[in-house]
Amino acid sequence: MTALSALSAALRDWDPAPLTGDDVVSGAVVAAVSAMFDLDPVAADGDPLPPLWHWFAFLDVPPMSALGEDGHPAHGRFLPPVPDRRRMIAGGRLEWRAPWRVGERVTRTTALHDVRVRTGRSGEMAFVTTRSEFAAGGRTLAVEEQDVVYRSQPAGSARGIAAPQPEPRPAHEWELTLPTSSPLLFRMSALTANAHRIHYDQPYATGVEGYPGLVVHGPLLALLGLEIPRRHLPGTRVGRYEYRLVAPAFAGPDVWAGGTASGASVEVEAGSDGGPVSLRGRVGLSG
């Protein structure tokens, strides 16, 4: 049996049931996220929630004994049965259908949407897509799909990812810069209850997973992409956001995001200074 068929066999009968729960994005959480971006609170109770800031709610906080060697939960509803599992965010799509108010109790229903096995430069990978619907008061507020890549990598078999080659920051119509440091990564991990060690444990990130340094969270880059229209086009509303994470970004250099208007959309990119573009996306806008 080949490695590819072995991974396919491991996933063949995996069919987790949907999961439903409810939560609130409070004004205190919005203030904490705003402070991470070095801003005054951008919204208070009753104000519209910035798109994607629901990532700071509906958190999975297992006991310490339930964490795996990489800091992620060892088991979970939508964690595939991949041996020696390693996890990477690949991208996602968001439809923002109605205003979501800070302090509003929202129900989320998440289901497995798709599972695919592919072979890339680092070997076989399982692409898992989940689909979540968020509703309140009989209205669908948002629909989100998230793509996560899983691969098998036994401990001690680091991939040896090379440090990025120097590249100039691309030119954009609008830009923002965020100084990147281990405290920033710590705050992002804390606000999302993300204990993945690649974001704070340098020996683990380099010696076990093979990165050249601490890894900037992919969701942080996705959030920065949406800061471009929020800060520079305040009279518009985000209707759709599609993004792909195409290369890792590493702590040390500043993280940047940039965007350029394209009709009723904004083409956005994000990355770290001196490295390649890490995120590419498109934000669909309405008045």
C-alpha positions, -999 to +999 in steps of 0.1 A: +000+000+000+014+034-010+016+064+014-011+081-006-035+052-004-027+048+033-038+084+040-069+080+018-078+048+037-074+066+071-100+092+060-124+070+040-148+064+069-143+097+086-177+115+087-181+136+118-215+149+127-223+186+125-217+207+156-240+235+169-232+260+197-238+296+205-216+325+218-212+363+220-185+386+208-185+410+237-173+446+237-145+436+260-132+411+233-135+438+206-115+461+228-088+434+234-085+427+196-084+464+189-055+468+214-036+440+197-038+462+165-027+492+186-061+508+181-087+523+204-118+500+206-133+500+171-168+490+182-189+488+214-220+467+224-247+472+197-223+483+170-216+462+139-189+436+144-160+439+119-161+408+096-140+379+108-138+392+143-161+363+153-128+343+152-124+355+188-155+336+199-167+300+196-133+290+209-123+254+217-105+254+250-097+218+260-079+208+292-042+207+291-042+169+293-062+168+260-034+187+240-011+169+216+026+173+213+022+202+189-001+221+213-033+215+193-060+193+208-052+157+202-088+149+193-117+170+180-149+168+160-133+181+128-097+169+133-090+141+108-075+108+119-042+116+102-012+099+119+014+123+133-008+151+123+005+186+115-019+214+107-017+245+084-044+270+075-048+271+037-075+297+031-112+304+033-143+321+021-167+344+040-201+357+030-212+385+054-250+386+048-264+408+076-251+431+104-237+411+133-239+432+164-213+433+192-229+416+222-254+397+201-259+360+209-253+340+177-257+303+169-231+286+148-236+253+130-205+237+116-203+207+093-177+188+073-179+201+037-151+184+018-121+162+022-094+158-005-060+140-005-033+156-026+005+152-030+027+183-029+063+192-024+062+181+012+044+149+005+008+137+009-017+162+024-053+161+034-073+192+026-103+195+050-130+221+044-156+229+071-187+251+065-202+272+093-235+291+093-241+318+119-276+329+127-295+351+152-331+361+154-341+339+125-315+357+102-284+341+087-256+366+095-227+349+078-216+317+060-179+307+062-158+280+047-124+272+061-097+251+044-071+234+066-043+212+054-031+182+074+000+162+067+018+134+085+052+142+101+066+121+129+085+139+156+121+145+148+116+145+110+116+182+104+108+194+069+137+219+067+118+249+053+143+274+040+143+310+052+125+332+026+146+349+000+145+387+002+117+403-019+105+439-020+071+448-006+046+450-035+031+484-043-006+490-033-031+518-033-034+515+005-011+499+031-007+493+068+023+480+088+022+461+121+055+456+140+059+418+145+073+404+177+068+374+200+044+394+222+021+401+192+021+364+184+014+356+220-016+380+221-030+365+190-026+330+203-042+340+237-072+357+221-079+327+199-070+300+225-045+287+200-017+267+217+000+257+185+037+258+195+049+271+161+038+306+172+057+308+205+081+279+210+112+286+189+130+253+195+099+234+186+091+255+155+126+251+141+137+217+154+104+197+151+083+213+124+113+226+104+105+263+101+133+289+102+116+308+130+083+315+148+054+315+124+029+344+121-006+332+124-024+328+090-056+342+105-038+373+117-028+379+080-064+373+069-076+398+095-051+424+083-063+420+048-098+431+059-083+461+078-076+477+045-112+484+035-123+489+071-097+517+075-097+532+040-132+527+027-154+533+058-186+540+038-187+505+023-197+471+037-179+437+032-201+412+014-176+385+006-140+377+014-119+350-003-083+345+007-055+320+002-024+315+023+004+309-002+036+311+019+044+313+056+055+345+073+079+346+102+083+368+132+109+395+133+103+418+102+072+440+102+040+424+089+022+444+062-011+444+044-019+462+012-049+466-011-059+481-044-094+489-056-107+468-085-143+478-094-166+468-065-137+448-049-104+453-032-075+430-041-055+425-009-022+409+000-002+405+032+032+392+043+063+401+062+089+426+050+117+409+031+097+378+024+073+367-003+036+375-003+020+352+022-017+359+016-037+369-014-074+377-013-103+396-027-128+416-007-162+421-023-178+454-012-213+469-012-225+504-003 
